[in-house]
C-alpha cells in the first residue's frame, strides 16, 4: 500500500488505514494476540521457559506441515502438535536441571517430522511456510472470531490458576513443600503456552515468536518487580509494537513481523543499556 501517501497526521492516517477491511482484521487479531502474549509471556520469563516457548513454536511448524500434507488447515496441525508437545515437555521436564535436554529432544524429533512432511508434499506449501513468518495481513473475519474465542478461553483459565502458577513460578521449592501439585500446574502452564503460541504465530510467525511472547515481558520485569504492574507493562509494550508495526507496514513495503520485532528489540536495548532504575 506504499502508493498511499503518509500525511503526518496520525489520526487521519489511522482513519485511512482502517478503511481497508484486511487492516481492520489485522488490528483486531493483533490486539487480541498482543494481550495474550503479554500475559502468558510474563509467566514464560518468570519460569525461565523462553526456550520452551521457542521450541513449541518450531514444533508447531511440523504440525502445520503435517496438516498441509493431509489437506487440512495448518492451524489445526499447529495446535495439535504444540498441545501434545507441551504436555510431553511438562511431564518429561519435571526436573528443572534437565528441562532443556527434554525440550531439545522433543524439538529435534518434531523438526525432523516437519522436514519429512514438507518433502512429501507435492503442491505449493505456501500456507505452511507462512506460519514461519506470520500472515497477519491475510487474516479473515472468521480467523479473528476464532482468535477471540481461543484467547477468551486462555484468559479464563489463566485467571483461575493465576495465583498458584505465580506462586509456583516465584518459588517452586516452597510451593512443592506446601503440597501444591507442581506437575499439574506445569501441564496447565504448558497447555496455556501452547495455545498462546498457536494463535501468536499468525502475527509474527514461529521463527519470531520471541518478539511478542518473551521480549515485552523481559522488558517489563526489568522495570518493575510487582507482578500485576509487570503484566500490564508487558501487554502495553506488545500492543504498542503490534499497532506500530501494522501502521508502518501500511506505508512501507516490508513484512509486518520485521517492524514488530525491531520495535520490541529497540525497546529492550533501551531498557537494558540506557534506562537506569
C-alpha positions in Angstrom: 0.0 0.0 0.0 3.1 2.3 -0.4 1.3 4.3 -3.1 -0.9 5.9 -0.4 0.9 9.0 0.9 1.7 9.5 4.6 0.1 12.7 5.9 2.0 13.0 9.2 -1.5 13.5 10.8 -1.5 10.2 12.7 -5.3 10.2 13.4 -6.1 10.9 9.7 -3.6 8.2 8.6 -5.2 5.7 11.0 -8.6 6.6 9.6 -7.4 5.9 6.1 -5.8 2.6 7.1 -8.9 1.3 8.9 -11.0 1.9 5.8 -9.4 -1.3 4.4 -11.0 -4.5 5.8 -7.8 -6.5 5.8 -6.2 -3.9 8.0 -9.2 -3.9 10.4 -8.9 -7.6 10.8 -5.1 -7.3 11.2 -5.5 -4.7 14.0 -8.3 -6.8 15.7 -6.3 -10.0 15.7 -3.1 -8.2 16.5 -4.6 -6.6 19.5 -6.0 -9.9 20.9 -2.8 -11.7 20.3 -0.7 -8.9 21.9 -2.8 -9.0 25.1 -2.5 -12.8 25.4 1.2 -12.8 24.6 1.9 -10.1 27.1 0.2 -12.0 29.9 1.5 -15.5 29.1 4.9 -14.1 28.2 5.3 -12.8 31.8 4.9 -16.3 33.2 7.2 -17.6 30.5 10.0 -15.2 31.6 9.3 -15.7 35.3 9.5 -19.5 34.9 12.6 -19.3 32.7 10.7 -21.1 29.9 11.8 -18.9 27.0 13.4 -21.9 25.3 10.1 -23.8 25.7 8.2 -21.1 24.0 10.6 -21.1 21.1 10.5 -24.9 20.9 6.8 -25.0 20.9 6.6 -22.6 18.0 9.1 -24.6 16.0 7.3 -27.8 16.9 4.1 -26.1 15.7 5.6 -25.7 12.2 5.9 -29.5 12.0 2.2 -29.8 12.8 1.4 -27.1 10.2 3.4 -29.0 7.6 1.6 -32.3 8.5 -1.8 -30.6 8.3 -1.0 -29.3 4.8 0.1 -32.8 3.8 -3.2 -34.3 4.7 -5.2 -31.4 3.3 -6.5 -29.6 6.4 -5.8 -26.1 7.7 -2.3 -25.7 9.1 -3.7 -24.1 12.2 -5.2 -27.4 13.3 -1.9 -29.2 12.9 -0.1 -26.4 14.7 -2.4 -26.5 17.7 -2.3 -30.3 17.8 1.4 -30.6 17.9 2.0 -27.7 20.3 -0.5 -29.0 22.9 0.8 -32.6 22.7 4.4 -31.5 22.9 3.6 -29.0 25.7 2.1 -31.8 27.8 5.1 -34.0 27.0 7.6 -31.3 27.9 5.8 -30.7 31.2 5.8 -34.4 32.1 9.3 -35.2 30.9 10.8 -32.0 32.2 9.8 -32.1 35.9 13.5 -31.8 36.8 14.5 -28.2 36.0 18.1 -29.1 35.6 17.3 -31.5 32.7 14.4 -29.5 31.3 16.3 -28.0 28.4 17.5 -31.5 27.4 14.0 -32.8 27.3 12.7 -29.8 25.3 15.6 -30.1 22.9 14.9 -33.8 22.3 11.3 -33.2 21.5 12.2 -30.2 19.3 14.7 -32.2 17.3 12.3 -35.0 16.6 9.5 -32.6 15.7 11.7 -30.6 13.3 12.6 -33.9 11.6 8.9 -34.6 11.1 8.4 -31.2 9.7 11.1 -31.7 7.1 9.6 -35.1 6.2 6.1 -33.7 5.8 7.3 -30.8 3.6 9.4 -33.2 1.4 6.3 -35.5 0.9 4.0 -32.6 -0.1 3.9 -32.2 -3.8 1.9 -28.9 -4.1 2.8 -25.4 -3.0 3.1 -25.4 0.7 2.6 -21.6 1.0 0.2 -22.0 4.0 2.8 -23.9 5.9 5.6 -21.6 5.1 3.5 -18.5 6.0 3.4 -20.0 9.5 7.1 -19.4 9.7 6.9 -15.7 9.2 3.3 -14.8 10.1 0.5 -13.6 7.8 -1.4 -11.1 9.9 -2.5 -9.1 6.8 -4.2 -12.2 5.4 -6.4 -12.8 8.4 -10.1 -13.2 7.7 -13.1 -12.2 9.9 -13.6 -15.9 10.8 -9.9 -16.1 11.9 -10.5 -13.0 14.1 -13.5 -14.7 15.7 -11.6 -17.9 16.4 -8.7 -16.0 17.8 -11.0 -14.1 20.1 -12.8 -17.3 21.3 -9.5 -19.1 22.0 -8.0 -16.1 23.7 -11.0 -15.7 25.9 -10.6 -19.3 27.0 -6.9 -18.7 27.7 -7.8 -15.7 29.8 -10.4 -17.6 31.7 -8.1 -20.5 32.6 -5.2 -18.1 33.4 -7.4 -16.1 35.8 -8.4 -19.3 37.5 -4.9 -20.7 38.0 -3.1 -17.3 38.2 -2.2 -17.4 41.9 -1.0 -21.0 42.2 1.1 -20.7 39.0 2.5 -17.4 40.0 3.5 -18.8 43.5 5.0 -21.9 41.9 6.9 -19.7 39.4 8.3 -17.4 42.1 9.4 -20.2 44.5 8.9 -23.7 43.2 10.6 -25.4 46.2 8.3 -23.7 48.8 5.2 -24.3 46.6 6.1 -28.0 46.4 6.8 -28.2 50.2 3.3 -26.7 50.8 1.8 -29.6 48.9 1.0 -27.9 45.6 0.6 -30.2 42.6 3.6 -29.0 40.7 3.2 -31.5 37.8 -0.4 -30.5 37.2 0.4 -26.8 37.4 3.3 -27.4 34.9 1.0 -29.2 32.5 -1.6 -26.4 32.7 1.0 -23.8 32.1 2.4 -25.6 29.1 -1.0 -26.0 27.6 -1.7 -22.3 28.0 1.7 -21.6 26.4 1.0 -24.0 23.6 -2.4 -22.4 22.7 -1.0 -18.9 23.1 1.9 -19.7 20.8 -0.5 -21.2 18.2 -2.5 -18.0 18.0 0.5 -15.7 18.2 2.3 -17.3 15.1 -0.2 -15.7 12.8 1.2 -12.3 13.8 4.9 -12.8 13.8 5.4 -16.5 12.7 7.1 -19.3 14.5 10.6 -18.0 13.9 9.9 -14.7 15.5 7.7 -15.7 18.4 10.1 -14.2 20.9 9.1 -10.8 19.7 5.7 -10.9 21.4 6.0 -13.9 23.8 9.2 -13.1 25.6 10.7 -9.6 24.9 7.9 -7.4 26.2 7.8 -9.4 29.4 11.6 -9.3 29.7 11.4 -5.5 29.4 8.5 -5.3 32.0 10.4 -7.4 34.6 13.3 -5.0 34.3 11.0 -2.1 35.0 9.1 -3.5 38.0 9.0 -6.5 40.3 5.3 -6.3 41.0 3.5 -9.0 39.0 0.4 -7.0 38.1 2.4 -4.0 37.1 4.8 -6.2 35.1 1.9 -7.9 33.2 0.3 -4.6 32.4 3.6 -3.1 31.1 4.2 -6.3 29.1 0.8 -6.1 27.5 1.2 -2.4 26.7 4.6 -3.0 25.0 3.2 -5.8 23.0 0.2 -3.7 21.9 2.5 -0.7 21.0 4.8 -2.9 18.9 1.9 -4.6 17.1 0.0 -1.4 16.4 3.1 0.5 15.3 4.3 -2.4 13.1 0.9 -2.6 11.4 0.9 1.2 10.9 4.4 1.4 9.4 4.0 -1.6 7.2 0.9 0.0 5.5 3.2 2.7 4.1 6.5 0.7 3.7 6.6 -2.5 1.6 8.3 -4.7 4.2 6.9 -7.5 6.4 4.9 -6.5 9.5 6.8 -9.1 11.6 10.0 -7.2 10.9 8.7 -4.0 12.3 7.2 -5.6 15.3 10.4 -7.5 16.2 12.5 -4.4 15.6 10.4 -2.2 17.8 10.4 -4.5 20.8 14.1 -5.2 20.3 15.0 -1.5 20.3 12.9 -1.0 23.4 14.7 -3.9 25.1 18.1 -2.4 24.3 17.0 0.9 25.6 15.8 -0.6 28.9 18.8 -2.9 29.1 21.6 -0.4 28.5 20.1 3.2 28.8 17.3 3.1 31.4 18.6 3.1 35.0 16.1 2.2 37.6 
